């Protein structure tokens, strides 16, 4: 299939989806079920680096493809999980995601595996950049127990700087990481604010507004980062019921009023939710 055929099929599908009225459209999707045509409205895609749609048609359509990598946690389905456990690099379980464990990112063995093995594997698959996730897990450990987990913040900052030195032209997207954000704002291309305006409560299984103080604090932290790096793009990922278009529309309006590029979807991240027209 040539480029012209790919584009013709995607354009036909796009006519059924509808065109959003805003130029900065992005999405996150952690599955491989949707066809490439489903992503035509979006310019940047954050995808699971193992289970994802075919990348070649998306790249041919000009999409920026960002591959997911978990920096601060590992789950049992990762091929290196047992090795991390045998090396003593797994710390505490994540209560919200059973089976996930925090990683001791201070250990040089983890940094070497990350830079020398995991990142090159993602780039060889056809991704253009990296989405650094779960750093908040280890930053939280240091916040809660500074004596036992001292050095996590420094290790996180050093790790991002190391990736930038190793891959100077690579698009790097950081999920949250607010406690180190101003220190690394000049090392990343995009910061993603997750659950800025709305979120999901795993205990009650309900979507809800973030508290006003927490919301205002995140907005300020994201804006402060752009003062450090004027080229930094700010994405926001808010969770909401996909069957409530009016609610989703309000979230888009709120985040755009902040100057951010929003995406709103359900918490499972395995389905695409289009912005209501």
TAPE-V453449 format. One line per field, one symbol per residue. ss: DSSP state (H for helix, E for strand, - for the rest). psi: psi as a letter, one per 20 degrees, with the letter a starting at -180 (. if undefined). burial: 1 if it has 24 or more other ideal C-beta (glycine too) atoms within 12 Angstrom, else 0. A space follows every 50 residues. Layout:
ss = ???
psi = ???
burial = ???
//
This chain:
ss = --HHHHHHHHHHHHHHH--------EEEE------HHHH----EEEE--- ----HHHHHH---EEEEEEE--EE------HHHHHH---EEEE------- EEE----HHHHHHHHHHHHHHHHH----EEEEE-HHHHHHHHHH------ -HHHHHHHHHHHHHHH----EEEEE--HHHHHHHHHH--EEEEE---EEE E----EEEE--HHHHHHHHHHHHHHHHH----EEEEEEE-----HHHHHH HHHHHHH---EEEEE------------
psi = prhggghghhgghhhhgqpqjqhnprqppmrjhqrhhijhiqhppoqpig orrphghghhjjqooppppohiqqrhipijghghghikipeqqphhnphp qqqniiphhghggghhggghgghhijqhaqoorjhhghhhghghmhghkp iggghgghgghghgghmhjpppppodkhijghhjhjirhppooplghrap ohgilqqrqqqgghghgggggghhhhhhoiipqoqpoqprpijmhggggh gggghhhijroqpprrihjjqpoqpp.
burial = 00000100010001001001000111111100010111111111111110 01111011101011111111111110010100010000111001000001 11111100011011100110011011111111111111111100000010 01101111111111001001111111111111111011111111111111 00000010010000100110111011001001111111110000001100 110111010111111110100111100
//
